Amino acid sequence: MFTYSTKGTCSRQIIFNVDENDTLRDVRFIGGCGGNLQGISKLVEGKHIDEVESLLAGIKCRNNTSCPDQLSKAITRYKAKRDGSLAEEE
């Protein structure tokens, strides 16, 4: 499980798994608008992380970001950590 603490959104965290094929699994948002975030989770489940990252990047709601945009940032962070280009805790 990878956990990302969001910034600038109603949701506080995004938790997800990535399988051996770089496919998103078990996407959960903590906090935020329940119905919308369940919908986003269902829509991205089973998709390749690169597709989801590029599709959701830059979607704005308030504070110049959104929950989908934060999921994109979470995937970017996950990939950096996985590839070793991110310090353990920034």
C-alpha positions in Angstrom: 0.0 0.0 0.0 1.2 3.5 -0.9 -0.2 6.4 1.2 -0.1 10.0 0.0 -1.1 13.0 2.1 -3.0 15.4 0.0 -2.5 19.2 -0.1 -5.3 21.7 -0.8 -8.3 19.3 -1.0 -11.0 18.1 1.3 -9.6 14.6 1.2 -6.7 14.1 3.5 -5.1 11.0 2.1 -5.0 8.7 -0.9 -4.2 5.1 -0.4 -3.6 2.7 -3.3 -1.7 -0.4 -4.5 0.1 -0.9 -7.8 0.5 -4.4 -9.1 3.4 -5.9 -11.1 2.0 -4.5 -14.3 1.9 -1.0 -13.0 -1.9 -1.2 -12.7 -3.8 0.7 -10.0 -5.6 -1.4 -7.4 -7.5 -0.7 -4.2 -7.7 3.1 -4.6 -9.2 4.8 -1.5 -9.6 8.5 -0.6 -9.7 9.4 3.1 -12.1 12.3 3.7 -13.6 14.5 1.0 -16.9 14.0 -1.0 -17.7 10.3 -0.6 -19.7 9.7 -3.8 -17.4 11.6 -6.1 -14.3 10.0 -4.7 -15.8 6.5 -4.9 -16.6 7.2 -8.5 -13.0 8.3 -9.3 -11.7 5.2 -7.5 -13.9 2.9 -9.6 -13.0 4.7 -12.8 -9.2 4.4 -12.3 -9.2 0.9 -10.8 -7.4 -1.5 -13.2 -5.8 1.3 -15.3 -2.1 1.8 -15.9 -0.5 4.3 -13.6 0.9 6.4 -16.5 -2.5 6.7 -18.1 -4.2 7.9 -14.9 -1.3 10.2 -14.0 -1.5 12.1 -17.3 -5.3 12.0 -17.5 -5.9 13.6 -14.1 -2.9 16.0 -13.9 -4.0 19.6 -13.8 -7.7 19.2 -13.0 -8.6 22.2 -10.8 -11.2 22.6 -8.2 -10.2 24.9 -5.3 -6.7 25.9 -4.2 -5.5 25.4 -7.7 -5.8 21.6 -7.4 -8.4 18.9 -6.9 -8.7 15.3 -5.7 -8.1 13.9 -9.2 -5.0 16.2 -9.5 -3.8 15.0 -6.1 -4.1 11.4 -7.3 -1.9 12.3 -10.2 0.6 13.8 -7.9 0.4 10.7 -5.6 1.2 8.5 -8.6 4.2 10.8 -9.5 5.4 10.5 -5.9 4.9 6.7 -5.9 6.9 6.3 -9.1 9.8 8.5 -7.8 9.9 6.5 -4.6 9.8 3.2 -6.5 12.5 4.3 -8.9 14.7 5.6 -6.0 14.7 9.2 -7.1 12.9 10.4 -4.0 14.3 10.6 -0.5 12.6 8.4 2.0 10.6 11.3 3.5 10.5 14.7 1.9 
